Amino acid sequence: MTKLSLLGSGLLLTALLLNGCGPSAAPDKAGESVFRYGTTAYGVAMENAGMDPHESYKGWSTLRYGVGETLFRFNEAMQPQPWLATGYEFLDDHTVKITLRDDVNFSSGARLTGAAVKACLEDLVKRHKRAADDLKLASITADGQTVTIKSQEKAPALINYLCDPYGCIIDMQRGTADNVKISGTGPYIVQSLTPTEIVLTKNPAYWGGRVKTDKVIVRSIPDGDTLTMALQNGEIDATQGLPYASLPLFTGNAKFKVASANTSRVFQACLNFTTPVLQEPAVRKAIAMAIDKDKFTSVLLNGNGTPAVGPFPANMPCGGDAVHTDAYNAEQAKKLLREAGWTDTDGNGYVDKNGQDLTVRWLTYTSRQELPLLAEAAQAFLKEVGIRAEVNATDNYNDFLKRGDWDIYAKAFVAAPTGDPQYYFTTHVLDSSSYNSGHYHNERVKELTRQLRGEFDPAARSRLAVQISQQLLDDNAFIYASHLKMSFVMKSNIKGFTAHPSDYYEITSDLEV
């Protein structure tokens, strides 16, 4: 999409918001407390436009917006804690017995039982490939308020995986055909839903106590300037995904407040190993050394993040300085390219070999505000060492990935949404991984990941994660630019709306206007 069309769509959406002609929610009732929430993190481009947790990433919406809950949830230290469950016991390395609360009903009125959880998880692994690959369920049995889950493999990370949004427990008697009718156990019930707006009403029979806000309206506002104006003008009460450049407008302003949390969400660039020039180790290494992560984080992110080394942040035992990679060094990158036979023979500013300039197609998307900034920065950084980067920033990125029309794909990804490193490796670095878009293959990584899957000792798991991460860096399979700080900006009268390191729990029963 061109800058002109983006600007036009932003202005149109602004006009719709300001004139009350945007997506239509039901009129507010007299005396009804309403929370209006604008976010960049809901929509078709994020694959989460809906409420069926058994489809793609829609479970993030189910969990984020208070419709569904999981058996276990993460605390601030990203450690699993009982939620719909009261506890668990490993019967052997493959089998865990989970005890459920006995005071929980779905919003449909049906009771949460072992049989209900069994039906939900069986439908999940039948329809959700990533969940099936993670959980590797051999069998589930239910007995009253317990479920016993047996995995095909050793299952040290099973409880962590059950915290994933796809693990939201829903009433399968209601089914999943109609997103509006999906019944969870959370404080809110869906009143209406479109790809751009969700209207939620409080669950009067919520098991967790009184729900403090009557109605929540979640609006997808992908344009950063429009989102900023909507908060300034009072059209919304809070935002997620506000451009970092807009934060100074609200910090220090008594009318607003900010809640922030450091997360494992990382800006990363995946290199395509089917691209001939990227099969050259020297070219991959030169590209990695050409990216000035410090400048990107301090200038373009306004310090709202930390330069990344590997996939995991410093607050994880396997993250931060536990691994190492070459620092930014443009001159060394140029030297590597020269030694590999890449020189500027025609004086056009780009190195070439066999009559061809060294050109890479940089693919990214626009719905995460800072990714186009990273693309522009990378284009400038790479030009400095003689590499031409052709940027394609589009929310139709999946079409280009499927066709192979790309060389470097940059995205934002929560590397440890389960509080454990295994998730990242199984989704990104194996031949069967859903997000191994660049067709990376390394036998050592494959074997270390196999060992990680069966290792229960936390210290040993961290050591294995460090070894795998280091191999990825040594191969320059990925470039990790920055770990992000997530910020919610809201009116000063909003209470109970706090950022969480998991990036999951947003709308809760504690939300109060």
C-alpha positions as CSV (number, residue, x, y, z in Angstrom):
1,M,0.0,0.0,0.0
2,T,1.4,3.4,-0.9
3,K,2.0,6.2,1.7
4,L,-0.8,8.2,0.0
5,S,-3.3,5.4,0.4
6,L,-2.3,4.7,4.0
7,L,-2.7,8.4,4.7
8,G,-6.1,8.4,3.0
9,S,-7.3,5.4,5.0
10,G,-6.1,7.0,8.2
11,L,-7.9,10.2,7.6
12,L,-11.1,8.4,6.6
13,L,-11.0,6.3,9.8
14,T,-10.3,9.5,11.8
15,A,-13.4,11.1,10.3
16,L,-15.5,8.1,11.0
17,L,-14.4,8.0,14.6
18,L,-14.9,11.7,15.2
19,N,-18.3,11.8,13.6
20,G,-19.5,8.7,15.3
21,C,-20.0,6.9,12.0
22,G,-17.4,4.1,12.6
23,P,-18.3,0.5,13.2
24,S,-21.7,0.5,14.9
25,A,-22.0,-0.7,18.5
26,A,-25.3,-0.9,20.3
27,P,-26.3,2.4,22.0
28,D,-25.1,2.8,25.6
29,K,-27.7,2.3,28.2
30,A,-28.3,5.0,30.8
31,G,-25.9,4.6,33.7
32,E,-23.9,1.9,31.9
33,S,-20.2,2.0,32.3
34,V,-18.4,1.6,29.0
35,F,-14.7,1.1,28.1
36,R,-13.7,2.1,24.6
37,Y,-10.4,0.5,23.5
38,G,-8.4,1.2,20.4
39,T,-5.8,-1.3,19.4
40,T,-3.5,-2.1,16.5
41,A,-3.3,-5.8,17.7
42,Y,-6.7,-7.0,16.4
43,G,-7.6,-7.7,12.8
44,V,-7.3,-10.0,9.8
45,A,-3.6,-9.2,9.3
46,M,-2.8,-10.6,12.8
47,E,-4.9,-13.7,12.1
48,N,-6.9,-13.1,15.3
49,A,-10.1,-11.6,14.0
50,G,-12.6,-13.8,15.8
51,M,-13.1,-15.7,19.0
52,D,-12.5,-19.4,18.1
53,P,-9.3,-20.3,20.0
54,H,-9.0,-23.5,17.9
55,E,-8.4,-21.4,14.7
56,S,-5.1,-19.7,13.9
57,Y,-4.4,-16.9,16.5
58,K,-8.0,-16.1,17.4
59,G,-7.3,-17.5,20.9
60,W,-5.3,-14.3,21.6
61,S,-8.5,-12.3,21.2
62,T,-10.5,-14.8,23.3
63,L,-8.0,-14.4,26.1
64,R,-7.0,-10.8,25.7
65,Y,-10.5,-9.5,25.7
66,G,-11.8,-11.5,28.7
67,V,-14.0,-14.1,26.9
68,G,-12.0,-17.1,27.7
69,E,-9.6,-18.4,30.3
70,T,-7.0,-21.2,30.4
71,L,-6.3,-24.0,32.9
72,F,-3.2,-22.2,34.0
73,R,-2.0,-18.6,33.6
74,F,1.3,-16.8,34.0
75,N,2.3,-14.6,36.9
76,E,4.5,-11.5,36.4
77,A,7.6,-13.7,36.4
78,M,6.0,-15.8,33.6
79,Q,5.6,-18.9,35.9
80,P,2.4,-20.9,35.4
81,Q,-0.1,-20.7,38.2
82,P,-3.5,-22.5,38.5
83,W,-6.5,-20.6,37.0
84,L,-9.4,-22.8,36.0
85,A,-7.4,-25.7,37.5
86,T,-6.4,-25.9,41.2
87,G,-3.3,-28.0,40.6
88,Y,-1.6,-30.8,38.7
89,E,0.5,-33.9,39.3
90,F,2.9,-35.6,36.9
91,L,2.1,-39.4,37.1
92,D,5.1,-40.1,34.9
93,D,7.2,-38.2,32.3
94,H,4.4,-38.5,29.8
95,T,1.3,-38.1,31.9
96,V,-0.2,-35.3,34.0
97,K,-3.3,-35.3,36.1
98,I,-5.0,-31.9,36.4
99,T,-7.6,-31.0,39.0
100,L,-10.2,-28.4,38.1
101,R,-12.1,-25.8,40.1
102,D,-15.6,-26.9,41.0
103,D,-17.2,-23.4,41.1
104,V,-16.9,-22.4,37.4
105,N,-19.6,-22.2,34.8
106,F,-19.3,-21.2,31.1
107,S,-21.2,-18.1,30.1
108,S,-23.7,-20.5,28.5
109,G,-24.6,-21.7,32.0
110,A,-23.0,-25.2,31.5
111,R,-20.6,-26.3,34.3
112,L,-16.9,-26.6,33.8
113,T,-16.1,-30.3,34.2
114,G,-13.4,-32.8,33.2
115,A,-15.6,-34.0,30.4
116,A,-16.0,-30.4,29.1
117,V,-12.2,-29.8,29.2
118,K,-11.6,-33.1,27.4
119,A,-14.1,-32.2,24.6
120,C,-12.4,-28.8,24.2
121,L,-8.8,-30.1,24.1
122,E,-9.7,-32.9,21.7
123,D,-11.3,-30.4,19.3
124,L,-8.3,-28.1,19.7
125,V,-5.7,-30.7,18.6
126,K,-7.9,-31.9,15.8
127,R,-8.2,-28.4,14.2
128,H,-5.1,-26.5,15.4
129,K,-1.8,-27.8,13.9
130,R,0.5,-25.8,16.2
131,A,-1.3,-26.9,19.3
132,A,-1.2,-30.5,18.1
133,D,2.5,-30.2,17.5
134,D,3.1,-28.6,20.9
135,L,0.9,-30.9,23.0
136,K,1.4,-34.2,21.1
137,L,-1.5,-35.7,22.9
138,A,-1.8,-39.5,23.0
139,S,-5.0,-39.5,25.1
140,I,-7.2,-37.5,27.5
141,T,-9.4,-39.1,30.1
142,A,-11.9,-37.3,32.3
143,D,-13.2,-38.2,35.7
144,G,-15.4,-35.7,37.5
145,Q,-13.3,-32.6,38.1
146,T,-10.1,-34.1,36.8
147,V,-8.5,-34.6,33.4
148,T,-5.5,-36.9,32.8
149,I,-3.5,-35.9,29.7
150,K,-1.0,-38.4,28.3
151,S,1.5,-37.1,25.7
152,Q,3.2,-39.1,23.0
153,E,6.6,-37.8,24.2
154,K,8.0,-36.7,27.5
155,A,6.1,-33.5,28.4
156,P,8.2,-31.2,30.6
157,A,6.6,-28.1,29.0
158,L,3.0,-29.3,28.9
159,I,1.7,-27.0,31.7
160,N,3.4,-24.0,30.0
161,Y,1.7,-24.9,26.7
162,L,-1.7,-25.1,28.4
163,C,-1.3,-21.3,29.2
164,D,-1.1,-20.5,25.5
165,P,-4.2,-18.7,24.3
166,Y,-5.2,-21.6,22.1
167,G,-5.8,-23.4,25.5
168,C,-8.8,-21.2,26.4
169,I,-11.5,-23.6,27.6
170,I,-14.8,-23.1,25.8
171,D,-18.1,-24.9,25.9
172,M,-18.1,-27.3,22.9
173,Q,-21.8,-27.9,23.3
174,R,-22.1,-24.3,22.0
175,G,-19.7,-25.1,19.3
176,T,-17.4,-22.8,17.3
177,A,-19.3,-22.1,14.1
178,D,-20.6,-18.8,15.3
179,N,-17.9,-16.5,16.9
180,V,-20.6,-14.5,18.7
181,K,-22.0,-17.6,20.4
182,I,-18.6,-19.0,21.6
183,S,-18.9,-19.5,25.3
184,G,-15.9,-19.2,27.6
185,T,-15.5,-18.8,31.4
186,G,-14.3,-15.2,31.3
187,P,-15.8,-12.0,32.7
188,Y,-17.2,-10.9,29.3
189,I,-19.6,-12.3,26.7
190,V,-19.5,-11.4,23.0
191,Q,-22.4,-9.2,21.9
192,S,-21.2,-8.6,18.3
193,L,-18.1,-9.1,16.3
194,T,-16.6,-8.0,13.0
195,P,-13.0,-8.0,11.7
196,T,-12.7,-4.4,13.0
197,E,-14.8,-4.3,16.2
198,I,-15.8,-6.4,19.1
199,V,-18.6,-5.4,21.5
200,L,-18.6,-7.2,24.8
201,T,-21.0,-7.2,27.8
202,K,-20.2,-8.3,31.3
203,N,-20.9,-11.9,32.4
204,P,-23.3,-11.5,35.3
205,A,-22.5,-15.0,36.6
206,Y,-18.7,-14.7,36.3
207,W,-17.1,-17.2,38.8
208,G,-14.3,-14.8,39.6
209,G,-16.5,-12.1,41.3
210,R,-18.0,-8.8,40.3
211,V,-17.2,-7.5,36.8
212,K,-16.7,-3.8,37.3
213,T,-17.4,-2.5,33.8
214,D,-20.7,-3.2,32.0
215,K,-19.6,-3.0,28.4
216,V,-16.3,-3.0,26.4
217,I,-15.9,-1.9,22.8
218,V,-12.6,-3.0,21.1
219,R,-11.8,-1.2,17.9
220,S,-9.1,-2.1,15.4
221,I,-7.3,1.2,14.5
222,P,-4.2,0.2,12.5
223,D,-3.1,3.7,11.7
224,G,-0.9,5.1,14.4
225,D,-1.8,8.8,13.8
226,T,-5.5,7.9,13.9
227,L,-5.0,6.0,17.1
228,T,-3.2,9.0,18.6
229,M,-5.9,11.4,17.6
230,A,-8.7,9.1,18.9
231,L,-7.2,9.1,22.3
232,Q,-6.5,12.8,22.3
233,N,-10.0,13.6,21.3
234,G,-11.6,11.3,23.8
235,E,-13.1,8.9,21.3
236,I,-11.4,6.0,23.1
237,D,-10.4,5.5,26.7
238,A,-7.2,3.6,26.2
239,T,-4.8,2.2,23.5
240,Q,-2.5,-0.6,22.8
241,G,0.1,-0.2,20.0
242,L,0.4,3.6,20.1
243,P,3.4,4.6,18.1
244,Y,6.4,5.2,20.3
245,A,6.8,8.6,18.8
246,S,3.4,9.5,20.2
247,L,4.1,8.5,23.8
248,P,5.6,11.9,24.8
249,L,2.2,13.5,24.0
250,F,0.7,11.6,27.0
251,T,3.5,11.0,29.5
252,G,3.6,13.7,32.1
253,N,0.0,14.8,31.2
254,A,-2.3,14.6,34.2
255,K,-5.2,13.6,31.9
256,F,-3.5,10.3,31.0
257,K,-1.4,7.5,32.4
258,V,0.8,4.8,31.0
259,A,1.2,1.1,32.1
260,S,4.2,-0.6,30.6
261,A,5.8,-4.1,30.8
262,N,8.9,-5.6,29.2
263,T,8.0,-8.5,27.1
264,S,9.7,-11.3,25.1
265,R,8.2,-9.8,21.9
266,V,11.2,-9.5,19.5
267,F,11.6,-7.7,16.2
268,Q,13.4,-10.4,14.1
269,A,14.4,-10.9,10.5
270,C,14.3,-14.4,9.0
271,L,16.7,-15.1,6.1
272,N,15.5,-17.2,3.2
273,F,17.9,-20.1,2.7
274,T,16.4,-20.9,-0.7
275,T,17.8,-17.5,-2.0
276,P,21.1,-18.3,-3.8
277,V,23.0,-15.2,-2.4
278,L,21.8,-15.9,1.1
279,Q,23.3,-19.4,0.9
280,E,26.7,-17.7,1.2
281,P,27.6,-17.6,4.9
282,A,29.7,-14.4,4.3
283,V,26.7,-12.6,2.8
284,R,24.4,-13.6,5.7
285,K,27.1,-12.5,8.2
286,A,27.6,-9.2,6.5
287,I,23.9,-8.4,6.5
288,A,23.7,-9.2,10.3
289,M,26.8,-7.0,11.0
290,A,25.3,-4.1,9.0
291,I,22.2,-3.7,11.1
292,D,22.8,-1.0,13.8
293,K,20.5,-2.4,16.6
294,D,21.5,0.3,19.1
295,K,20.5,3.1,16.7
296,F,17.2,1.5,15.8
297,T,16.2,0.9,19.4
298,S,17.4,4.3,20.8
299,V,16.2,6.5,17.9
300,L,13.3,4.9,16.1
301,L,11.9,3.1,19.1
302,N,12.6,6.1,21.4
303,G,14.2,3.7,23.8
304,N,11.1,1.6,24.2
305,G,13.0,-1.6,23.9
306,T,16.4,-3.1,24.3
307,P,18.8,-4.2,21.6
308,A,18.5,-7.9,21.1
309,V,21.3,-10.5,20.9
310,G,19.3,-13.7,20.5
311,P,15.6,-14.6,20.6
312,F,15.1,-14.2,24.3
313,P,15.3,-11.2,26.6
314,A,17.8,-10.7,29.4
315,N,15.3,-11.6,32.1
316,M,15.3,-15.3,30.9
317,P,18.3,-17.5,31.9
318,C,18.8,-18.4,28.3
319,G,18.5,-14.8,27.1
320,G,20.5,-11.6,26.9
321,D,24.3,-12.0,27.2
322,A,23.9,-15.8,27.6
323,V,24.5,-15.9,23.9
324,H,26.7,-13.7,21.7
325,T,26.9,-12.5,18.1
326,D,28.9,-10.0,16.1
327,A,28.4,-6.4,16.9
328,Y,27.4,-3.8,14.4
329,N,30.5,-3.1,12.2
330,A,29.9,-1.7,8.8
331,E,33.6,-1.7,7.8
332,Q,33.9,-5.4,8.7
333,A,30.8,-6.2,6.8
334,K,32.3,-4.5,3.7
335,K,35.5,-6.5,4.1
336,L,33.5,-9.8,4.4
337,L,31.8,-9.0,1.1
338,R,35.0,-8.1,-0.7
339,E,36.6,-11.4,0.5
340,A,33.6,-13.2,-0.9
341,G,34.0,-11.6,-4.3
342,W,31.4,-8.9,-3.9
343,T,32.7,-5.5,-5.1
344,D,31.3,-2.4,-6.7
345,T,32.6,-2.7,-10.2
346,D,30.3,-0.1,-11.9
347,G,30.5,2.6,-9.2
348,N,26.7,2.7,-8.5
349,G,27.2,2.3,-4.8
350,Y,26.1,-1.4,-4.7
351,V,28.5,-4.4,-4.7
352,D,28.0,-6.9,-7.5
353,K,29.3,-10.3,-8.7
354,N,29.0,-11.8,-12.2
355,G,27.2,-8.6,-13.4
356,Q,24.5,-8.7,-10.7
357,D,24.1,-6.2,-7.8
358,L,23.7,-7.8,-4.4
359,T,20.0,-7.2,-3.9
360,V,17.6,-8.5,-1.2
361,R,13.8,-8.3,-1.0
362,W,12.9,-7.2,2.5
363,L,9.3,-8.3,3.3
364,T,7.4,-7.0,6.4
365,Y,3.9,-5.8,7.3
366,T,2.4,-2.5,8.5
367,S,0.0,-3.5,11.3
368,R,2.9,-3.4,13.8
369,Q,3.7,0.3,13.7
370,E,7.5,0.0,14.0
371,L,8.2,-2.7,11.4
372,P,8.1,-0.3,8.5
373,L,10.6,1.9,10.4
374,L,12.8,-1.1,10.9
375,A,12.6,-1.8,7.1
376,E,13.6,1.8,6.2
377,A,16.4,1.7,8.7
378,A,17.7,-1.7,7.4
379,Q,17.5,-0.3,3.9
380,A,19.8,2.6,4.9
381,F,22.1,0.3,6.9
382,L,22.5,-2.2,4.1
383,K,23.1,0.5,1.5
384,E,26.0,1.7,3.6
385,V,27.8,-1.6,3.0
386,G,26.7,-1.8,-0.6
387,I,23.7,-4.0,-0.4
388,R,20.4,-3.0,-2.1
389,A,17.3,-3.7,-0.1
390,E,13.9,-3.5,-1.8
391,V,11.3,-3.0,0.8
392,N,7.8,-4.5,0.5
393,A,5.7,-3.5,3.5
394,T,2.3,-5.1,3.1
395,D,-0.4,-6.8,5.2
396,N,-0.7,-9.4,2.4
397,Y,2.7,-10.7,3.5
398,N,1.5,-14.3,3.7
399,D,0.9,-14.3,-0.1
400,F,4.5,-13.4,-0.7
401,L,5.8,-15.9,1.9
402,K,3.8,-18.7,0.2
403,R,5.1,-17.8,-3.2
404,G,8.7,-17.4,-2.0
405,D,8.8,-13.8,-3.2
406,W,11.1,-12.5,-0.5
407,D,14.7,-12.9,0.8
408,I,14.4,-11.4,4.3
409,Y,11.1,-11.4,6.3
410,A,10.9,-9.1,9.4
411,K,8.2,-9.6,11.9
412,A,7.4,-9.1,15.6
413,F,7.0,-12.3,17.5
414,V,6.5,-13.2,21.2
415,A,9.5,-15.6,21.6
416,A,8.4,-17.0,25.0
417,P,4.6,-16.8,25.3
418,T,4.7,-20.0,27.4
419,G,7.5,-18.7,29.6
420,D,9.7,-21.4,28.2
421,P,12.2,-21.5,25.3
422,Q,10.9,-24.7,23.7
423,Y,8.0,-22.9,22.0
424,Y,10.2,-20.7,19.9
425,F,12.4,-23.5,18.6
426,T,9.6,-25.9,17.8
427,T,7.7,-23.1,15.9
428,H,10.8,-21.6,14.0
429,V,13.8,-23.8,13.5
430,L,12.8,-27.4,12.6
431,D,11.9,-28.7,9.2
432,S,8.3,-29.1,10.4
433,S,8.0,-25.8,12.2
434,S,5.1,-23.6,11.2
435,Y,7.2,-20.5,11.0
436,N,10.4,-21.8,9.4
437,S,9.7,-19.6,6.5
438,G,13.3,-19.5,5.4
439,H,13.7,-23.3,5.2
440,Y,16.5,-23.3,7.7
441,H,17.9,-26.8,8.5
442,N,20.7,-27.7,11.0
443,E,21.1,-31.3,12.3
444,R,22.6,-30.1,15.5
445,V,19.7,-27.8,16.2
446,K,17.3,-30.7,15.4
447,E,19.1,-33.0,17.9
448,L,19.3,-30.3,20.7
449,T,15.7,-29.5,20.3
450,R,14.8,-33.2,20.6
451,Q,16.8,-33.3,23.9
452,L,15.0,-30.1,25.1
453,R,11.6,-31.7,24.5
454,G,12.4,-34.5,26.9
455,E,14.4,-32.5,29.6
456,F,12.6,-31.8,32.9
457,D,15.5,-30.0,34.8
458,P,15.1,-26.2,34.4
459,A,18.9,-25.6,34.5
460,A,19.5,-28.2,31.8
461,R,16.7,-26.8,29.7
462,S,18.3,-23.3,29.8
463,R,21.7,-24.8,28.8
464,L,20.1,-26.5,25.8
465,A,18.3,-23.3,24.8
466,V,21.5,-21.4,24.9
467,Q,23.2,-23.9,22.7
468,I,20.4,-23.8,20.2
469,S,20.2,-20.0,20.2
470,Q,23.9,-19.8,19.7
471,Q,23.8,-22.1,16.7
472,L,21.1,-19.9,15.1
473,L,23.3,-16.9,15.6
474,D,26.4,-18.7,14.3
475,D,24.5,-19.6,11.2
476,N,22.9,-16.1,10.9
477,A,19.6,-17.8,10.3
478,F,17.8,-14.9,12.0
479,I,18.7,-11.3,12.9
480,Y,17.3,-10.2,16.2
481,A,16.9,-6.4,16.4
482,S,15.1,-5.5,19.6
483,H,13.0,-6.7,22.4
484,L,10.0,-4.5,23.0
485,K,8.4,-2.7,25.9
486,M,4.6,-2.9,25.7
487,S,2.7,0.2,26.8
488,F,-1.0,0.8,27.4
489,V,-1.9,4.5,27.4
490,M,-5.2,5.4,29.0
491,K,-7.3,8.2,30.5
492,S,-6.4,8.9,34.1
493,N,-9.8,7.6,35.3
494,I,-9.2,4.1,34.1
495,K,-8.3,1.5,36.7
496,G,-7.4,-2.2,36.5
497,F,-6.0,-2.0,33.0
498,T,-2.4,-3.1,33.3
499,A,0.3,-4.4,30.9
500,H,1.5,-8.0,31.5
501,P,4.8,-9.5,30.3
502,S,2.9,-12.3,28.5
503,D,1.0,-9.8,26.2
504,Y,-2.1,-11.8,27.0
505,Y,-4.3,-10.5,29.8
506,E,-5.8,-7.2,28.9
507,I,-9.6,-7.0,29.7
508,T,-10.3,-8.4,33.1
509,S,-13.0,-8.2,35.8
510,D,-10.9,-5.5,37.5
511,L,-11.2,-3.1,34.6
512,E,-13.0,0.0,35.9
513,V,-14.0,3.3,34.3
